[in-house]
Amino acid sequence: MGDDELAELRRRRLDQLQRQSLDQQAMEEELHRQKQVDAQIHHVLLQILEPEARERLANIKLTKPEFARAIEQQLVALAQSGRLKQKITDAQLKELLRQLVPQKKDWNIRRA
């Protein structure tokens, strides 16, 4: 192996390590940004939800995280648009959930 080949291998390896480092930094920045967004959403929810409603939303988040995330985003959007005049109670959250959950079809199978 000549000096030129060895230098080329070193250069390639250095380039690879630099790309990996940049990728890792980008991932860390994205994670940090996502944590900031989550903290802001949590702060807004603390302001607009009564404790019982927050507890219900936390329970939903355990079973259906995507659905809970969508509800959180809608609640934050309502708060930011200024359409909320008071804190949302558990009963109001239940009603909102009833409106958002698609109705299940009831199937009756009978034997002739």
Residue pairs with C-beta under 8 A, 6 or more apart in sequence:
41 72
41 73
41 76
44 75
44 76
44 79
44 80
45 54
45 57
45 72
45 75
45 76
46 54
47 79
47 87
48 75
48 78
48 79
48 84
48 87
48 88
49 57
49 75
49 87
49 88
49 93
50 87
50 88
50 89
50 90
52 89
52 90
53 87
53 88
53 89
53 90
53 92
53 93
55 90
56 90
56 93
56 94
57 68
57 71
57 72
57 93
60 67
60 68
60 71
60 97
61 68
61 69
70 100
71 96
71 97
71 100
74 100
75 88
78 84
88 96
